[in-house]
Amino acid sequence: MSNIYIFITNLVHLLDLSGVSQVFQEAQQLGFNYNLKFISDKSIINSSSGLELSSLIHFSKTSPKKDDIIFIPGFNTQQPIDYSNHNLFFEWLKNANSNQTTICSICTGAFLLAKSGLLDNKECTTHWKFIDKLKKDFPLLKTQNNTLFTKYKNIYTSAGIVTGIDLALFLIEERHGKQNATQIAKELVVYKRRNGNDEQESVYLQNRSHQDEKIHKIQDWIIHNLDKASKIDYLADLINVSPRNLTRVFKKQTGVTITEYRTKLRIEKAKSLLTNSEYKIEHIANLCGYKTSKQLRMILERHLHALPTEIKIKLS
């Protein structure tokens, strides 16, 4: 039996809390022996959305062991963070760390973990909105700017919100293998298993901070038709403009050319398929819009300086 301790602080973000909880509930359904324990320094806590959480176990009544996991979900930081009443919790965390308990933070939970001293001189991350604040408040940390989650021995940090689910799935994979992690991801209808070194901003959201609906339409079409080798004339006809005008406006609005944009998406799709499927390289190349695996290898080598087999091993 492994205990999953989820430390709930005032104004906790519910999705940080519920996402992780659901992953381990699904693990229970697969027959893995996990016991969820919701702990705090108070018996009643208000969440950031106003929902009151009660009947919480005081953390001091628990003794995490090596096979257990502690999660510190994120919380609302509009008010200055008060660390003064967390000293006993920090000692509890340090004892758990001495026992080699797995300790994880989600989003702004990294601030509590940092204040305990357990992140000093370690790579870590948080939500992109709070990266600069984490660096300023805790200069000893090796804060990573644009990554989903980090790992240093038994300590993990994640960017927050749905990346808590990514981290939880990663922990399942470490403990029970890729197949079980993938099965749980399917049960949660997770669209794509992401890795820690993926960027916080999805490639599908990049280059879209404009308001040109016609260019958004072209971007949507490209995303859903990466296996098709469409010519500029065809794309221009979709929004009733000339090919020359489409080329000019697309670059102006997105900052990249159509070819560059499509290549970014194809590389992302190839990485995902190499990591999360058992397809042969030739089939993956076709799904990404390349006629041969040689073309895909050339693209990956040029942009990622790695071959498909190297990417599969690195990201698995």
ROSE-219805 format. One record per residue (C-alpha): residue in three letters; residue number from 1; chain; x, z, y. Coordinates in steps of 0.25 Angstrom, whole numbers, plus 2048, in hexadecimal, padded with zeros to 3 digits. Layout:
r type:ALA, seq:NUM, mol:A, east:X, up:Z, north:Y
...
This chain:
r type:MET, seq:1, mol:A, east:800, up:800, north:800
r type:SER, seq:2, mol:A, east:805, up:7FC, north:80E
r type:ASN, seq:3, mol:A, east:7FF, up:802, north:81A
r type:ILE, seq:4, mol:A, east:7FD, up:7F9, north:827
r type:TYR, seq:5, mol:A, east:7FD, up:802, north:833
r type:ILE, seq:6, mol:A, east:7F7, up:7FC, north:83F
r type:PHE, seq:7, mol:A, east:7FA, up:804, north:84B
r type:ILE, seq:8, mol:A, east:7EF, up:803, north:855
r type:THR, seq:9, mol:A, east:7F2, up:807, north:864
r type:ASN, seq:10, mol:A, east:7E9, up:807, north:870
r type:LEU, seq:11, mol:A, east:7E3, up:7F9, north:874
r type:VAL, seq:12, mol:A, east:7E8, up:7F3, north:867
r type:HIS, seq:13, mol:A, east:7E5, up:7E4, north:866
r type:LEU, seq:14, mol:A, east:7DB, up:7E2, north:85B
r type:LEU, seq:15, mol:A, east:7E0, up:7D5, north:856
r type:ASP, seq:16, mol:A, east:7EE, up:7DB, north:854
r type:LEU, seq:17, mol:A, east:7E8, up:7E5, north:84C
r type:SER, seq:18, mol:A, east:7DE, up:7DE, north:844
r type:GLY, seq:19, mol:A, east:7E6, up:7D1, north:841
r type:VAL, seq:20, mol:A, east:7F1, up:7DA, north:839
r type:SER, seq:21, mol:A, east:7E6, up:7E2, north:833
r type:GLN, seq:22, mol:A, east:7DF, up:7D6, north:82D
r type:VAL, seq:23, mol:A, east:7EC, up:7D0, north:827
r type:PHE, seq:24, mol:A, east:7EE, up:7DD, north:81F
r type:GLN, seq:25, mol:A, east:7E0, up:7DE, north:81B
r type:GLU, seq:26, mol:A, east:7E1, up:7D0, north:816
r type:ALA, seq:27, mol:A, east:7ED, up:7D4, north:80E
r type:GLN, seq:28, mol:A, east:7E5, up:7DF, north:808
r type:GLN, seq:29, mol:A, east:7DB, up:7D5, north:803
r type:LEU, seq:30, mol:A, east:7E7, up:7CE, north:7FC
r type:GLY, seq:31, mol:A, east:7EA, up:7DB, north:7F5
r type:PHE, seq:32, mol:A, east:7F6, up:7E0, north:7FD
r type:ASN, seq:33, mol:A, east:7F5, up:7EF, north:7FF
r type:TYR, seq:34, mol:A, east:7F4, up:7F2, north:80E
r type:ASN, seq:35, mol:A, east:7EE, up:7FD, north:815
r type:LEU, seq:36, mol:A, east:7EA, up:7FB, north:824
r type:LYS, seq:37, mol:A, east:7EC, up:808, north:82C
r type:PHE, seq:38, mol:A, east:7E8, up:808, north:83B
r type:ILE, seq:39, mol:A, east:7F0, up:812, north:842
r type:SER, seq:40, mol:A, east:7F1, up:817, north:851
r type:ASP, seq:41, mol:A, east:7F5, up:823, north:859
r type:LYS, seq:42, mol:A, east:7E6, up:825, north:85C
r type:SER, seq:43, mol:A, east:7DA, up:825, north:853
r type:ILE, seq:44, mol:A, east:7D2, up:81C, north:85D
r type:ILE, seq:45, mol:A, east:7D8, up:80F, north:864
r type:ASN, seq:46, mol:A, east:7D2, up:805, north:86E
r type:SER, seq:47, mol:A, east:7D6, up:7F7, north:86B
r type:SER, seq:48, mol:A, east:7D9, up:7ED, north:876
r type:SER, seq:49, mol:A, east:7CB, up:7E6, north:874
r type:GLY, seq:50, mol:A, east:7C4, up:7F4, north:875
r type:LEU, seq:51, mol:A, east:7C1, up:7F6, north:866
r type:GLU, seq:52, mol:A, east:7C3, up:804, north:863
r type:LEU, seq:53, mol:A, east:7CB, up:807, north:856
r type:SER, seq:54, mol:A, east:7CA, up:815, north:84F
r type:SER, seq:55, mol:A, east:7CE, up:81D, north:843
r type:LEU, seq:56, mol:A, east:7DC, up:819, north:845
r type:ILE, seq:57, mol:A, east:7E7, up:821, north:83D
r type:HIS, seq:58, mol:A, east:7F1, up:828, north:845
r type:PHE, seq:59, mol:A, east:7FF, up:821, north:842
r type:SER, seq:60, mol:A, east:806, up:82F, north:840
r type:LYS, seq:61, mol:A, east:7FD, up:831, north:833
r type:THR, seq:62, mol:A, east:804, up:825, north:82D
r type:SER, seq:63, mol:A, east:812, up:822, north:827
r type:PRO, seq:64, mol:A, east:815, up:813, north:825
r type:LYS, seq:65, mol:A, east:81E, up:810, north:81A
r type:LYS, seq:66, mol:A, east:827, up:804, north:817
r type:ASP, seq:67, mol:A, east:81C, up:7FB, north:811
r type:ASP, seq:68, mol:A, east:812, up:7FE, north:81D
r type:ILE, seq:69, mol:A, east:810, up:7F5, north:82A
r type:ILE, seq:70, mol:A, east:80D, up:7FA, north:838
r type:PHE, seq:71, mol:A, east:807, up:7F1, north:842
r type:ILE, seq:72, mol:A, east:806, up:7F4, north:851
r type:PRO, seq:73, mol:A, east:7FC, up:7EB, north:857
r type:GLY, seq:74, mol:A, east:7FC, up:7E6, north:865
r type:PHE, seq:75, mol:A, east:7F4, up:7ED, north:870
r type:ASN, seq:76, mol:A, east:7EF, up:7EB, north:87F
r type:THR, seq:77, mol:A, east:7FB, up:7EC, north:888
r type:GLN, seq:78, mol:A, east:7F4, up:7EB, north:896
r type:GLN, seq:79, mol:A, east:7F7, up:7F9, north:899
r type:PRO, seq:80, mol:A, east:806, up:7FF, north:898
r type:ILE, seq:81, mol:A, east:809, up:802, north:889
r type:ASP, seq:82, mol:A, east:809, up:812, north:888
r type:TYR, seq:83, mol:A, east:814, up:815, north:87D
r type:SER, seq:84, mol:A, east:814, up:824, north:880
r type:ASN, seq:85, mol:A, east:80A, up:827, north:876
r type:HIS, seq:86, mol:A, east:811, up:81F, north:86B
r type:ASN, seq:87, mol:A, east:81D, up:827, north:868
r type:LEU, seq:88, mol:A, east:818, up:82D, north:85B
r type:PHE, seq:89, mol:A, east:814, up:81F, north:857
r type:PHE, seq:90, mol:A, east:822, up:81A, north:85A
r type:GLU, seq:91, mol:A, east:828, up:824, north:851
r type:TRP, seq:92, mol:A, east:81E, up:821, north:846
r type:LEU, seq:93, mol:A, east:822, up:812, north:847
r type:LYS, seq:94, mol:A, east:831, up:816, north:846
r type:ASN, seq:95, mol:A, east:82E, up:81E, north:839
r type:ALA, seq:96, mol:A, east:827, up:812, north:834
r type:ASN, seq:97, mol:A, east:832, up:809, north:837
r type:SER, seq:98, mol:A, east:83C, up:813, north:830
r type:ASN, seq:99, mol:A, east:833, up:811, north:824
r type:GLN, seq:100, mol:A, east:834, up:802, north:825
r type:THR, seq:101, mol:A, east:826, up:800, north:828
r type:THR, seq:102, mol:A, east:822, up:7F2, north:82D
r type:ILE, seq:103, mol:A, east:81F, up:7F4, north:83C
r type:CYS, seq:104, mol:A, east:818, up:7E9, north:844
r type:SER, seq:105, mol:A, east:813, up:7E7, north:852
r type:ILE, seq:106, mol:A, east:809, up:7DD, north:857
r type:CYS, seq:107, mol:A, east:808, up:7D8, north:865
r type:THR, seq:108, mol:A, east:80A, up:7E4, north:86F
r type:GLY, seq:109, mol:A, east:80C, up:7ED, north:863
r type:ALA, seq:110, mol:A, east:81B, up:7E9, north:865
r type:PHE, seq:111, mol:A, east:81B, up:7F2, north:871
r type:LEU, seq:112, mol:A, east:818, up:7FE, north:869
r type:LEU, seq:113, mol:A, east:822, up:7FA, north:85E
r type:ALA, seq:114, mol:A, east:82C, up:7F7, north:869
r type:LYS, seq:115, mol:A, east:82A, up:805, north:870
r type:SER, seq:116, mol:A, east:82D, up:80C, north:862
r type:GLY, seq:117, mol:A, east:83B, up:806, north:863
r type:LEU, seq:118, mol:A, east:839, up:7FE, north:855
r type:LEU, seq:119, mol:A, east:83B, up:7F1, north:85C
r type:ASP, seq:120, mol:A, east:848, up:7F3, north:863
r type:ASN, seq:121, mol:A, east:852, up:7E8, north:861
r type:LYS, seq:122, mol:A, east:848, up:7E1, north:858
r type:GLU, seq:123, mol:A, east:841, up:7D3, north:85A
r type:CYS, seq:124, mol:A, east:832, up:7D5, north:85D
r type:THR, seq:125, mol:A, east:827, up:7CE, north:864
r type:THR, seq:126, mol:A, east:819, up:7D0, north:86A
r type:HIS, seq:127, mol:A, east:80E, up:7C8, north:871
r type:TRP, seq:128, mol:A, east:814, up:7BE, north:87A
r type:LYS, seq:129, mol:A, east:80D, up:7C4, north:886
r type:PHE, seq:130, mol:A, east:815, up:7D1, north:884
r type:ILE, seq:131, mol:A, east:823, up:7CC, north:880
r type:ASP, seq:132, mol:A, east:829, up:7CE, north:88E
r type:LYS, seq:133, mol:A, east:823, up:7DC, north:88F
r type:LEU, seq:134, mol:A, east:828, up:7E0, north:881
r type:LYS, seq:135, mol:A, east:836, up:7DA, north:885
r type:LYS, seq:136, mol:A, east:836, up:7E2, north:892
r type:ASP, seq:137, mol:A, east:831, up:7EF, north:88D
r type:PHE, seq:138, mol:A, east:83A, up:7EF, north:880
r type:PRO, seq:139, mol:A, east:847, up:7E7, north:884
r type:LEU, seq:140, mol:A, east:84D, up:7EC, north:876
r type:LEU, seq:141, mol:A, east:844, up:7E3, north:86F
r type:LYS, seq:142, mol:A, east:847, up:7D5, north:86A
r type:THR, seq:143, mol:A, east:839, up:7D0, north:86F
r type:GLN, seq:144, mol:A, east:836, up:7C2, north:86A
r type:ASN, seq:145, mol:A, east:82F, up:7B9, north:873
r type:ASN, seq:146, mol:A, east:827, up:7AF, north:86B
r type:THR, seq:147, mol:A, east:825, up:7B3, north:85C
r type:LEU, seq:148, mol:A, east:819, up:7B8, north:854
r type:PHE, seq:149, mol:A, east:820, up:7C4, north:84D
r type:THR, seq:150, mol:A, east:82D, up:7CA, north:84A
r type:LYS, seq:151, mol:A, east:833, up:7D2, north:83F
r type:TYR, seq:152, mol:A, east:83F, up:7DB, north:83F
r type:LYS, seq:153, mol:A, east:840, up:7E2, north:832
r type:ASN, seq:154, mol:A, east:833, up:7EB, north:831
r type:ILE, seq:155, mol:A, east:82F, up:7E9, north:83F
r type:TYR, seq:156, mol:A, east:826, up:7DD, north:843
r type:THR, seq:157, mol:A, east:820, up:7D9, north:851
r type:SER, seq:158, mol:A, east:816, up:7CE, north:854
r type:ALA, seq:159, mol:A, east:810, up:7C7, north:860
r type:GLY, seq:160, mol:A, east:802, up:7CD, north:85E
r type:ILE, seq:161, mol:A, east:7F4, up:7C9, north:85D
r type:VAL, seq:162, mol:A, east:7F3, up:7BF, north:851
r type:THR, seq:163, mol:A, east:802, up:7C0, north:84E
r type:GLY, seq:164, mol:A, east:7FF, up:7CD, north:848
r type:ILE, seq:165, mol:A, east:7F8, up:7C6, north:83D
r type:ASP, seq:166, mol:A, east:805, up:7BD, north:83C
r type:LEU, seq:167, mol:A, east:80E, up:7C9, north:83B
r type:ALA, seq:168, mol:A, east:804, up:7CF, north:830
r type:LEU, seq:169, mol:A, east:804, up:7C3, north:828
r type:PHE, seq:170, mol:A, east:813, up:7C2, north:829
r type:LEU, seq:171, mol:A, east:814, up:7D0, north:823
r type:ILE, seq:172, mol:A, east:80B, up:7CD, north:818
r type:GLU, seq:173, mol:A, east:814, up:7C1, north:815
r type:GLU, seq:174, mol:A, east:820, up:7CA, north:815
r type:ARG, seq:175, mol:A, east:81A, up:7D3, north:80B
r type:HIS, seq:176, mol:A, east:811, up:7CB, north:803
r type:GLY, seq:177, mol:A, east:815, up:7BC, north:804
r type:LYS, seq:178, mol:A, east:811, up:7B0, north:80C
r type:GLN, seq:179, mol:A, east:805, up:7AC, north:803
r type:ASN, seq:180, mol:A, east:7FE, up:7BA, north:805
r type:ALA, seq:181, mol:A, east:801, up:7B9, north:814
r type:THR, seq:182, mol:A, east:7FB, up:7AB, north:814
r type:GLN, seq:183, mol:A, east:7EF, up:7AF, north:80D
r type:ILE, seq:184, mol:A, east:7EC, up:7BA, north:817
r type:ALA, seq:185, mol:A, east:7EE, up:7B0, north:822
r type:LYS, seq:186, mol:A, east:7E4, up:7A7, north:81C
r type:GLU, seq:187, mol:A, east:7DA, up:7B3, north:81B
r type:LEU, seq:188, mol:A, east:7DC, up:7B6, north:82A
r type:VAL, seq:189, mol:A, east:7DA, up:7A7, north:82D
r type:VAL, seq:190, mol:A, east:7E8, up:7A7, north:834
r type:TYR, seq:191, mol:A, east:7EA, up:799, north:838
r type:LYS, seq:192, mol:A, east:7FA, up:799, north:837
r type:ARG, seq:193, mol:A, east:803, up:7A3, north:831
r type:ARG, seq:194, mol:A, east:80D, up:7A5, north:83C
r type:ASN, seq:195, mol:A, east:81C, up:7AB, north:83B
r type:GLY, seq:196, mol:A, east:823, up:7B5, north:844
r type:ASN, seq:197, mol:A, east:82B, up:7AA, north:84B
r type:ASP, seq:198, mol:A, east:81F, up:7A2, north:84F
r type:GLU, seq:199, mol:A, east:81D, up:7A1, north:85E
r type:GLN, seq:200, mol:A, east:812, up:7AA, north:864
r type:GLU, seq:201, mol:A, east:80B, up:79E, north:86B
r type:SER, seq:202, mol:A, east:806, up:795, north:860
r type:VAL, seq:203, mol:A, east:80C, up:787, north:861
r type:TYR, seq:204, mol:A, east:7FD, up:782, north:861
r type:LEU, seq:205, mol:A, east:7FB, up:789, north:86F
r type:GLN, seq:206, mol:A, east:808, up:785, north:875
r type:ASN, seq:207, mol:A, east:808, up:77A, north:880
r type:ARG, seq:208, mol:A, east:7F9, up:77C, north:882
r type:SER, seq:209, mol:A, east:7F9, up:784, north:88F
r type:HIS, seq:210, mol:A, east:7F3, up:779, north:897
r type:GLN, seq:211, mol:A, east:7E4, up:776, north:899
r type:ASP, seq:212, mol:A, east:7E4, up:767, north:896
r type:GLU, seq:213, mol:A, east:7D9, up:766, north:88C
r type:LYS, seq:214, mol:A, east:7DD, up:758, north:888
r type:ILE, seq:215, mol:A, east:7EB, up:75C, north:885
r type:HIS, seq:216, mol:A, east:7E5, up:768, north:87D
r type:LYS, seq:217, mol:A, east:7DD, up:75E, north:875
r type:ILE, seq:218, mol:A, east:7EA, up:756, north:871
r type:GLN, seq:219, mol:A, east:7F1, up:763, north:86E
r type:ASP, seq:220, mol:A, east:7E5, up:767, north:865
r type:TRP, seq:221, mol:A, east:7E5, up:75A, north:85E
r type:ILE, seq:222, mol:A, east:7F4, up:75A, north:85B
r type:ILE, seq:223, mol:A, east:7F3, up:768, north:855
r type:HIS, seq:224, mol:A, east:7E8, up:764, north:84C
r type:ASN, seq:225, mol:A, east:7EF, up:757, north:848
r type:LEU, seq:226, mol:A, east:7FD, up:759, north:846
r type:ASP, seq:227, mol:A, east:7FE, up:751, north:839
r type:LYS, seq:228, mol:A, east:7F9, up:745, north:841
r type:ALA, seq:229, mol:A, east:803, up:73B, north:848
r type:SER, seq:230, mol:A, east:7FA, up:738, north:854
r type:LYS, seq:231, mol:A, east:800, up:72F, north:85F
r type:ILE, seq:232, mol:A, east:7FF, up:732, north:86E
r type:ASP, seq:233, mol:A, east:7F4, up:727, north:870
r type:TYR, seq:234, mol:A, east:7EB, up:72E, north:866
r type:LEU, seq:235, mol:A, east:7EC, up:73B, north:86D
r type:ALA, seq:236, mol:A, east:7EA, up:735, north:87A
r type:ASP, seq:237, mol:A, east:7DD, up:72F, north:875
r type:LEU, seq:238, mol:A, east:7D8, up:73D, north:871
r type:ILE, seq:239, mol:A, east:7D7, up:741, north:880
r type:ASN, seq:240, mol:A, east:7D5, up:733, north:886
r type:VAL, seq:241, mol:A, east:7E2, up:732, north:88E
r type:SER, seq:242, mol:A, east:7EE, up:729, north:88D
r type:PRO, seq:243, mol:A, east:7FA, up:72C, north:884
r type:ARG, seq:244, mol:A, east:803, up:72C, north:890
r type:ASN, seq:245, mol:A, east:7FA, up:736, north:898
r type:LEU, seq:246, mol:A, east:7F9, up:73F, north:88B
r type:THR, seq:247, mol:A, east:808, up:740, north:889
r type:ARG, seq:248, mol:A, east:80A, up:744, north:898
r type:VAL, seq:249, mol:A, east:7FF, up:74E, north:899
r type:PHE, seq:250, mol:A, east:802, up:754, north:88B
r type:LYS, seq:251, mol:A, east:810, up:757, north:88F
r type:LYS, seq:252, mol:A, east:80C, up:75C, north:89D
r type:GLN, seq:253, mol:A, east:801, up:766, north:897
r type:THR, seq:254, mol:A, east:809, up:76B, north:88B
r type:GLY, seq:255, mol:A, east:817, up:76A, north:88F
r type:VAL, seq:256, mol:A, east:81B, up:761, north:882
r type:THR, seq:257, mol:A, east:818, up:753, north:87D
r type:ILE, seq:258, mol:A, east:80E, up:750, north:873
r type:THR, seq:259, mol:A, east:819, up:74E, north:869
r type:GLU, seq:260, mol:A, east:820, up:75B, north:86C
r type:TYR, seq:261, mol:A, east:813, up:762, north:86B
r type:ARG, seq:262, mol:A, east:80F, up:75C, north:85D
r type:THR, seq:263, mol:A, east:81D, up:75F, north:858
r type:LYS, seq:264, mol:A, east:81C, up:76E, north:85C
r type:LEU, seq:265, mol:A, east:80E, up:76F, north:854
r type:ARG, seq:266, mol:A, east:814, up:767, north:848
r type:ILE, seq:267, mol:A, east:820, up:770, north:847
r type:GLU, seq:268, mol:A, east:816, up:77D, north:848
r type:LYS, seq:269, mol:A, east:80D, up:777, north:83D
r type:ALA, seq:270, mol:A, east:819, up:773, north:834
r type:LYS, seq:271, mol:A, east:81F, up:782, north:836
r type:SER, seq:272, mol:A, east:811, up:787, north:832
r type:LEU, seq:273, mol:A, east:810, up:77E, north:826
r type:LEU, seq:274, mol:A, east:81E, up:781, north:821
r type:THR, seq:275, mol:A, east:81B, up:790, north:822
r type:ASN, seq:276, mol:A, east:80D, up:791, north:81D
r type:SER, seq:277, mol:A, east:80B, up:786, north:813
r type:GLU, seq:278, mol:A, east:811, up:781, north:806
r type:TYR, seq:279, mol:A, east:810, up:772, north:80B
r type:LYS, seq:280, mol:A, east:81C, up:769, north:808
r type:ILE, seq:281, mol:A, east:824, up:765, north:814
r type:GLU, seq:282, mol:A, east:81F, up:756, north:813
r type:HIS, seq:283, mol:A, east:810, up:75B, north:814
r type:ILE, seq:284, mol:A, east:813, up:764, north:820
r type:ALA, seq:285, mol:A, east:81A, up:759, north:827
r type:ASN, seq:286, mol:A, east:80D, up:750, north:825
r type:LEU, seq:287, mol:A, east:804, up:75C, north:82A
r type:CYS, seq:288, mol:A, east:80D, up:75D, north:837
r type:GLY, seq:289, mol:A, east:80C, up:74E, north:83A
r type:TYR, seq:290, mol:A, east:819, up:749, north:834
r type:LYS, seq:291, mol:A, east:81A, up:73E, north:82A
r type:THR, seq:292, mol:A, east:826, up:744, north:822
r type:SER, seq:293, mol:A, east:82C, up:751, north:820
r type:LYS, seq:294, mol:A, east:839, up:74C, north:826
r type:GLN, seq:295, mol:A, east:832, up:74A, north:833
r type:LEU, seq:296, mol:A, east:82D, up:759, north:833
r type:ARG, seq:297, mol:A, east:83B, up:75D, north:82F
r type:MET, seq:298, mol:A, east:841, up:756, north:83B
r type:ILE, seq:299, mol:A, east:837, up:75C, north:844
r type:LEU, seq:300, mol:A, east:839, up:76A, north:83F
r type:GLU, seq:301, mol:A, east:848, up:769, north:83F
r type:ARG, seq:302, mol:A, east:848, up:763, north:84D
r type:HIS, seq:303, mol:A, east:83F, up:76E, north:853
r type:LEU, seq:304, mol:A, east:841, up:77A, north:84A
r type:HIS, seq:305, mol:A, east:84F, up:777, north:845
r type:ALA, seq:306, mol:A, east:84A, up:77A, north:837
r type:LEU, seq:307, mol:A, east:845, up:772, north:82B
r type:PRO, seq:308, mol:A, east:837, up:774, north:825
r type:THR, seq:309, mol:A, east:83D, up:77C, north:819
r type:GLU, seq:310, mol:A, east:845, up:785, north:823
r type:ILE, seq:311, mol:A, east:838, up:788, north:82B
r type:LYS, seq:312, mol:A, east:830, up:78B, north:81F
r type:ILE, seq:313, mol:A, east:83A, up:796, north:81A
r type:LYS, seq:314, mol:A, east:83C, up:79B, north:828
r type:LEU, seq:315, mol:A, east:82E, up:79D, north:82B
r type:SER, seq:316, mol:A, east:829, up:7A2, north:81E
